[in-house]
């Protein structure tokens, strides 16, 4: 793993871009909907990407759903992320399960220099519910696999894989308010045999509040172990029966976000945008979801 930083730094210099120094399995948003709301979706009622986010969101899913998304972070043409996900309800008491695959790759001049794959399975289920409140918890297991391209000196860094565990919870408080948290890589996984690279352990907590029908506000705080706190927030507005408008902000770096969603007959097309936050380029994020029920039914 010791050649990884040198390889990626060389890519950035060759591309002529002021790119950040990538760490293994960066926290790159997989949902264009949540990107448009500042990345503050940890307390959402339902999330088709829950296996890569808060598994407790699977506790109240109402139908089979599938999704796919694509993004080039900061418009860096040599870096791409793809994600596909699906959810399946089990029963009212057992909640639901989620599956997801996320791939991130760095490719320059026809060479694959960095390939990261995350395979996740998750289960969320309610543990209590009454007329005004409810609580769901969940767990996830993720297989991380990474391979690096051969360096210019002919050194092959090889491949490495590891398992990460995640947990989460979402509570409904008096119908309009949801509070949630998620912990990623609770078991402190690492990659590599000789030169270990610890994967980031992250704690995210947030609140979702719906003051009126068709209006949802989201706030969240995210902290990586040993790093500072990040703040995220946004709002989602139902403009028509098929159009949703979104906007938000996030810190570290300071960016503003925006986007929209179009939902017609079980199909949902989402677009999310985030500014570069300084010298970096903007990010454009697209995704498609397929639902076996009305796409917006059951959301916060």
N, C-alpha and C positions, 0 to 999 in steps of 0.2 A: 504493500500500500504506500510505501514511502515515495514512489515516483508519481503518485496521483496529482499532487499539487503542481509539480513541475510540468506535467503534461497539460493540465487545464490552463495554467498560466500561459504556456506557449500558445494555446488556442486563442486566448483572449488577445494576446499581442498580435498574432497573425491576422485576426479578424479586425483589428483596429478599433475595438470597442472597449469602453470602460466597464467591463463586466465584473460582478462580484466574484470573490473566491468561493467556489462551490464547496460545500461540505457534502458528505455522503448522505443521500436521501433527505434533501432539503425539504422544508415545509412549504411546498408549492401547492396552492389551492387547486383541488380537482374539480370543484363545482363552479361553473360560470355564474350560477345564481348567487352563491355565497360570495364570490369575488366581487360582484356588483354591489353587495351590501357590506363591503369592507372586510369580508372574511369572518363575520360575526355569527356563524350559524350553529354554534355548539349547543344552543338550547332550542333548536327547531323541533317541531312536533314530528315531522317525518322527513327523511333524507335518504334518497336512493343510494348515495355514496356513504352511508353510515358505517360500513365496514372499514373505511379509511378515515372516519371522523369520530363521531360519538356513537358507539354501538347501542346505547340506550334508546336512540331514536327508532330502533326497530321494534320497540315494545308496543307501538300503536299503529303499525302499518296496516292498511285496509285492503291491499290488493297486490298483485304481482306487478313489478316495475322493472324496467331496464334503462340503462343510460350509457352514453359515451361522450367523451369530451376531448378537445385538443387545444393545446396552448404552446406558444413559443415565449417563454418568460423574457420580459423586457425587449421583445422583438429581436432577440438574438437568433439569427437564422441558423446557427450551428447547434442550437439546443431545442429539443422538443419534448413535450410530455403528452402521453396519451393515457386515458383511463376509461375502463369499462366497468360497469357495476350492475348488480341485480338484487332485488329483494323478494322474499317469499314469505307470506304470512303462514303461521302454523295453526294457532287457535287463539281465542280471546285470552286464555290463561297463559299460554306458552309464548305469546308474542310472535316474533318473526326472526328469520335469518337473513343475512346479507353476504354477498360475495363481491369481490372487487379485484381488479388487476390494474396496476399502475406501472407504466414504463417511462423512464426518462433516459434520453440519450444525447450524447455530444458527438457530432459527426462533422469532420472538416476535410475538405478536398477528397471526398470519397472514402475516408478512413473512419471507422468506428473507434472513438477514443475513450468513450465511457458509456457503459450500458448498465442501467439499474432497473430491476424488476421487483415489484412488491405484490405478493399474492396474499390476500386477506380473506378470512372468514369470521363472521361475527354473529352473535345472538343477543337479542334484547327482549326483555319480558317485564310485564307489570308485576309489582309486588304488593300494591295496595291501590284502591280506588273507591271514592265515595262520591256524593253528589257535587262536591265543590273542589276536590283535590284528587291527585293521583301521583304515583311514583313508579318509574320504570328504571331498571338497571340493565347493564349489558357488559359483555366481554368480547374481545377480539384476539385473534392470533394471526400474526403476519410473518410470512417468509420473505426475507430480504435477500436478494441475490445480486451481486455486482461483478462485472468484469471490466478490465481496462485494456486498451489497445497497447500494442508493442511500442516502446519508446523509440526515439530517433537513433539511439545507440544499440537497438536490437534487444533490449531487455523486455521480457514478458512478465508483467506484474501478476498475471494469473487471475483466478476467480476466487470469490469468497461468498459465503452465505451464513445467515443466522436467523434466529426466531425472536420476535418481539411480542410482548403481551400488552394489551390495553384494556382499560375499564372505563365505565362512564355511568352517568345517571342523569335523568331528566325528571323534574317535578313540576306538576301543574298546580298552580296556586290560584284558587278562585277564578277559574275558567280563562281569564284573559292574560295571565302571567305564567311564564315558564322559566324555571331556573335549571341550568345544566352545567355539568363539568365533564371533562374527559382527561385521562392520563395516558400518554403514549409511551411505549417502551418502558413499562414499569419494571421489568427485570434487568434493565441496564445491559442490553445486548451489545456486542462488539464484532467487528469484521477483521479478518486477518489472523494468521497463525503466529508470525513473528512480530510484525509491526501492527499492533492493534489500533483500530479506529473505533472509538465508542460512538454509537448512534445516539442522537439527541433524545433526551427524556423531556417531554413537554407536558405542562399542565395548562389546560384552558378552561376558563369558567365564564359563564355569561347569563344574560337575561333576555328573554323575548317578551314583548308586551304589545297587545293589540287593543288600543284605546277605542277604535271603531271598527266596524265590519269593513274588510278590504284594506285596512291599514295595519302594518306590522313594523315595529321598531325592534332593533337588535343591538345589544351591547355585549362586548366580550373583552376579556383580558387573557393574554397568552404569555407564558413564561417558559423559557428553556433553561434547564438546570445550569447554573453558573452564568447566565446572561440576564439582561435587564427585562423589564416588563414591556410588552407591546399592548397597545390599546386599539380596539376596532369597534366600529359602529356603523349603522346604516338604517335605511327605511325602505319598505316595500309598499307600493300603492297600486291597488287594483283600479286601473283607468277605465276598462270596459270588461265585459264578460270574458274576453279572450286575451286582453293585454295587461301586462303588469310592468310598472316602471320602478326602477331601483336606483339608489344612490347611497354613498357612504364615504367613510374616511378610515385611514389606518396609520399607525405610527411605525417608525423604525423599519424602513424609511417612511417619512411623512408623504402619504399619497392620498388622492381622492379617487373614488371609484364610481362607476355608473353602469347601467345596463338595462335590459328589458327581457321579457319573456312573452312568448306567444303560445297559446294553448288551444288546440282545436281537435276535438274528437279523440282524446286519449294521447295525442302527440303534443310534445312541448319542446319548443325551440328556444334556447337561452343564449344570450350574449352578455359577457361581462368585460368591463374595461377597467384598468387601473393605470394611473399615471406613473411616470418613472421615478419620481422622488429625487430629483437632482439631475445627475449626469446620465442616468440610465434611460433607456427608451420606454415607451408605454407598452402595456401588455393587452393583447386582444384574445379573448377566451370564448370559444363556442362549444355548444353541447346540445345533444338531443336526448330527450327522455320519452319513453313509451310506458303508458299506464293502463292497467286493466280496469281502472275506474276514472272518474273525473279527475284530471291532473291536480286541481287545487283543493279538492275536498280533503279535509282532515289536516290541512296545514295550519300553522299558528295564526 
